[in-house]
């Protein structure tokens, strides 16, 4: 069975724009409900899909963090080209790391990180996450268990390079976050099973922003944007955005 490929989205509403960034192995569906919630409140949003994401896992292994970073820059430029002068960024997991890089590379209005990793002591969890995603994708394709097992074994052997590059990328961003002065909101799920939750405190402590806040969500897991406290999260993000000094 052919799996329907997800698409990037742009929800145009008001003059204030937010770039929404998905996580590793995820795609635009990770942040779609957040985009719709912001749209109802008068905020425009755009969510790109990085290369190798939203497609078969074999294609993910053909991509790398430098390409994902390029795709984020293109997403930011897409909003600028549409005429939005001020762009805030909200990123889930790897999207939060990419968003932090954008915050010290471009002039962004604010950065919101959600369950973003800063310590690469979690290769096991990320590997597990990749394996789970790969298995799920192959089940959707309608493959039998024996075929899935063979293909998963091959994939895991071939995934080492991507994880090494991912670790280097996260570490390189971690070293630069004390150069971030833009308003910052750090979001962390208490029941996060994927990353070291000390990452949240690290980001909050080390960004140099005068305006910064951190909030823990006690009942949520890693993909917080689709979990039990999503409505509260969306409201909190909206309230944070409302405290910024927008031109319009």
C-alpha positions in Angstrom: 0.0 0.0 0.0 1.2 3.5 -0.9 1.5 5.8 2.1 0.0 9.3 1.6 2.9 11.8 1.8 2.4 14.7 4.2 2.7 18.2 2.8 4.1 21.5 4.2 1.4 24.0 5.2 0.9 27.8 5.4 -2.1 29.1 7.3 -2.4 32.8 6.6 -4.3 34.9 9.1 -2.8 38.1 10.6 0.4 40.1 10.1 2.3 38.3 12.8 4.0 35.1 11.6 5.3 31.9 13.3 7.6 29.4 11.7 6.6 25.9 13.0 9.4 23.2 13.0 8.7 19.5 13.4 10.9 16.8 15.1 13.3 14.1 13.9 11.4 11.4 11.9 8.3 13.6 12.2 6.7 16.0 9.7 4.2 18.9 9.5 1.4 16.9 11.3 3.5 17.3 14.5 2.6 21.0 14.5 -0.5 21.2 12.5 -2.9 21.6 15.4 -0.7 24.3 16.9 -0.8 26.1 13.5 -4.7 25.9 13.4 -4.9 27.1 17.0 -2.7 30.1 16.2 -4.7 30.8 13.0 -7.8 31.1 15.1 -6.0 33.7 17.2 -5.0 35.7 14.1 -1.4 34.5 13.7 0.0 33.3 10.3 2.1 30.1 10.4 4.2 28.1 8.1 5.6 24.5 8.6 8.1 23.2 6.2 9.1 19.5 5.9 12.8 18.7 6.0 14.3 16.5 3.3 14.1 12.8 4.1 11.0 13.4 6.4 7.5 12.3 5.8 8.8 9.6 3.4 10.1 6.1 3.7 12.9 5.7 6.4 15.4 4.7 3.8 15.2 8.3 2.4 15.7 9.8 5.8 19.1 8.0 5.9 20.0 9.7 2.6 19.5 13.2 4.2 21.5 15.0 6.8 21.3 17.8 9.4 22.9 20.4 7.1 20.1 19.8 4.6 17.5 20.1 7.3 19.0 23.4 8.4 18.8 24.6 4.8 15.1 23.6 4.7 14.5 25.6 7.9 16.2 28.7 6.3 14.0 28.3 3.3 10.9 28.1 5.5 11.9 31.3 7.2 12.6 33.0 3.9 9.2 31.8 2.6 7.4 33.9 5.3 9.7 36.9 4.6 8.9 36.5 0.8 5.2 36.5 1.6 5.7 39.9 3.2 5.9 39.1 6.9 8.5 41.3 8.5 8.5 39.7 12.0 8.7 36.0 12.4 8.7 34.0 15.7 9.9 30.4 15.7 8.4 27.4 17.6 10.1 24.0 17.2 9.5 20.6 18.6 12.4 18.3 19.6 15.0 18.6 16.7 12.8 21.5 15.4 13.7 23.3 18.7 17.4 22.8 18.1 17.0 24.1 14.5 15.0 27.0 15.8 17.7 27.9 18.3 20.2 28.0 15.4 17.8 30.3 13.5 17.6 32.5 16.6 21.3 33.2 16.6 21.6 33.3 12.8 18.7 35.4 11.7 16.6 38.2 13.2 13.7 36.4 14.7 11.0 37.8 16.9 11.1 35.0 19.5 12.1 31.4 19.9 9.9 28.7 21.5 11.6 25.3 22.1 9.4 22.3 22.9 11.2 19.2 24.3 14.5 20.1 22.5 17.6 18.0 23.2 20.8 19.6 24.2 22.8 16.6 25.4 23.6 13.8 23.0 23.6 11.2 25.8 20.4 10.0 24.4 21.5 8.2 21.2 19.7 5.0 22.5 16.4 6.8 22.7 16.7 8.5 19.3 17.7 5.1 17.8 14.6 3.5 19.4 12.5 6.4 18.1 13.9 5.9 14.6 13.3 2.1 14.8 9.7 2.6 16.0 9.0 5.1 13.2 10.5 2.8 10.6 8.5 -0.2 11.8 5.2 1.8 11.9 5.9 3.1 8.3 6.5 -0.4 7.0 3.3 -1.7 8.7 1.4 1.1 7.0 2.9 -0.1 3.7 1.3 -3.5 4.4 4.5 -5.5 4.6 4.6 -8.8 6.5 6.5 -9.2 9.7 9.4 -11.2 8.3 10.0 -8.5 5.6 9.8 -5.8 8.2 12.3 -7.5 10.4 14.8 -7.9 7.6 14.4 -4.3 6.4 14.6 -2.9 10.0 17.9 -4.8 10.6 19.4 -3.4 7.5 18.1 0.1 8.3 19.6 0.1 11.8 23.0 -1.0 10.5 22.9 1.9 8.0 21.7 4.6 10.4 25.0 5.1 12.3 26.2 8.0 10.2 23.0 10.0 10.5 23.1 9.7 14.3 26.7 10.8 14.4 25.9 13.8 12.3 22.8 14.6 14.4 25.0 14.4 17.6 27.5 16.8 16.2 24.8 19.2 15.0 23.1 19.3 18.5 26.5 19.9 20.2 27.4 22.7 17.8 24.1 24.5 18.5 24.5 24.0 22.3 27.8 25.8 22.2 26.2 28.9 20.6 23.0 29.4 22.6 24.6 32.0 24.9 24.6 34.2 21.9 20.8 34.3 21.8 19.2 37.5 23.0 15.8 37.1 21.4 12.8 36.5 23.8 12.7 32.7 24.7 10.0 30.3 25.9 11.2 26.9 26.9 8.6 24.1 27.0 9.3 20.7 28.5 7.2 17.6 29.1 7.8 15.9 32.4 7.1 12.4 31.0 9.4 12.9 28.0 10.7 9.4 27.2 13.0 10.5 24.3 15.4 13.2 25.6 17.3 14.2 28.7 14.9 16.7 30.3 17.8 18.6 31.8 18.1 20.1 28.3 15.2 22.5 29.2 17.0 23.9 32.2 20.2 24.2 30.1 18.5 26.2 27.4 16.7 28.4 29.9 19.8 29.1 32.0 22.2 29.7 29.0 20.2 31.9 26.6 21.1 35.6 27.2 17.6 36.8 26.6 16.2 39.3 29.1 12.7 38.0 28.5 12.7 34.3 29.0 10.3 31.8 30.6 10.2 28.0 31.2 7.2 25.8 31.7 6.9 22.1 32.6 3.9 20.0 31.5 3.4 17.3 34.1 1.2 14.8 32.1 2.8 15.0 28.6 5.3 12.9 26.7 7.9 13.9 24.1 5.5 14.8 21.2 3.9 17.4 23.5 2.0 19.1 20.6 -0.4 16.1 20.2 -0.5 15.0 23.9 -2.9 15.4 26.8 -2.0 19.0 27.6 -1.8 20.3 24.0 -4.7 22.8 24.5 -3.0 24.3 27.5 0.3 24.4 25.6 -1.3 26.2 22.6 -2.9 28.8 24.9 0.5 29.3 26.8 2.3 29.8 23.5 -0.4 32.3 22.3 -0.1 34.2 25.6 3.7 34.3 25.3 3.5 35.6 21.7 1.0 38.3 22.9 3.6 39.7 25.3 6.0 40.5 22.5 6.2 44.0 21.1 5.0 43.4 17.5 5.0 46.3 15.0 1.3 45.5 14.2 
